[in-house]
Amino acid sequence: GAVVVERAGLRRAAALVNRRLAGTAARCAVALFAAAFYGAVVGTVVAALPPPVDDVVRVVAVLPLTVAGAAFAAVTYAGLRLVEDGTGTADLAAELEG
């Protein structure tokens, strides 16, 4: 995600992450734990449902996790850019537009 937004390639994305590697790794670990917990809860609920309904619930349950993943990537990227060069959200939005 950051490579697409950054438009400067993988080296630039790696430079952003390496600047705050421990914090980024900790943030990713917490997000991974939260996603695994959510998946376990959803899996338990889906396993208790009858066959036609379980597929629908599984598909619907994936949507919040997908949105949360996109939000996580955006917030992490914005935080890394803010630390690196003071770029705020208005600046990032302007970069996306032009």
N, C-alpha and C positions, 0 to 999 in steps of 0.2 A: 503494500500500500504506500509506504513512504517513498519508494522509488518512483512510482507513478506520479505522485504529487510533487515530489522534489524536482523532477525533470533533469536531474544532474547525474543520475546513475547510481549504481550500487556503492561506489566508493564514497560518495557524499552521504548516503544513508548510513553506511558503516561509520563514517566520521562523526555523525550526529550521535549515534548510539554509543560509540566508544568514549565519548566525552563524559557520559554519565552511565557507564556500563553497569555498575552495581545497582543503582536505582532503577534502571530500565529492566534489569534481570529480575529484581525483586517484584516490580510491578507486573511483569509477565508471569512470574510464579504465582502471584496472588490471583491473577486473572485465570490462569490455567486451573488452579484449585477451585475457583468459583464455577468455572465451566464444567469441571468434572462433577462437582457436587450437584449442580443443576441437572446434568445428564443422568446422574444416578437417581435423583428424585423423579425425573420424568420417566426414566426407564422403569422404575418401580410402579408408577401409576399406570403406564402403558401396559405393563405385564399383567395387570389385574383386569384389563378391559377385554371384551370379546373381540374376535378377529376383525370384523369390518370397521369397528369404531377405533381400534388401536392405531390403525394406519393414519386415520384423520387426525387424531390427537397428536401422534408423533410429528406429523408434518406441521401442524399449527404450533407445537411446542418448540420447533426449531427456529421459528421466526424471531422471538425475542432474543435468542442467543446470537442470531446473525446480526441483528441491529446492535446488540451490546458489543459484539466483536468489531463492527465498523466504528462505533463510538470510541471504543478503547484505542483503536489504531489512530483515530483522528486526535484524540486528547493526548496520547503519548507523543505523537509527532509535533503537535503544537507546543507541548511542554519542552521538548528537546530544542525546538527552534527558539523558544523564548529564552532558554538558558544560554544558547549559543550566541545569538546576535540581537536579542531583545525584540524579535518580531512578534507582534501581537496578533490576535485573531483578525482584526480588520486588515492588517497587512497580508495575512495569509489568504483571506478572501479576495483581496485585490490581485494577488499573484495568480489565483485560479481563474479570474476573469480575464486577465490580459496576459 
